[in-house]
Amino acid sequence: MEDIEVLFLVSRPESEPILRGLLRACARRKTSCACFFTGAAAVLAVDPEIGALVRESPRSAVCEYSWERFGHGECPMHLGSQTDNSAMAAVARRIVSL
């Protein structure tokens, strides 16, 4: 797995405006970033703009158990686990929890 400059750990759906702004800033600066969506924030995976910005990243994931609890239908992103979260954290230079 390649290095990730910024890993966003997203657990609160209310952080959507902040996440959107940070992802846009990363895209403008061509900064590699990834997201791990967990808890109620799993629903943010269906947001079209967030999805497009996250698809640019080396790897992002939605907690499978969180998607089962809060998501609807087929998840548009990789369904992962806390193991995926740990693997991304291991190669991230910065971690931002939202």
Sequence and secondary structure as in RCSB ss.txt:
>XXXX:A:sequence
MEDIEVLFLVSRPESEPILRGLLRACARRKTSCACFFTGAAAVLAVDPEIGALVRESPRSAVCEYSWERFGHGEC
PMHLGSQTDNSAMAAVARRIVSL
>XXXX:A:secstr
   EEEEEEE  GGGHHHHHHHHHHHHHHT  EEEEE GGGGGGGG HHHHHHHHTSS  EEEHHHHHHH  SS 
SS EE HHHHHHHHHHEEEEEE 
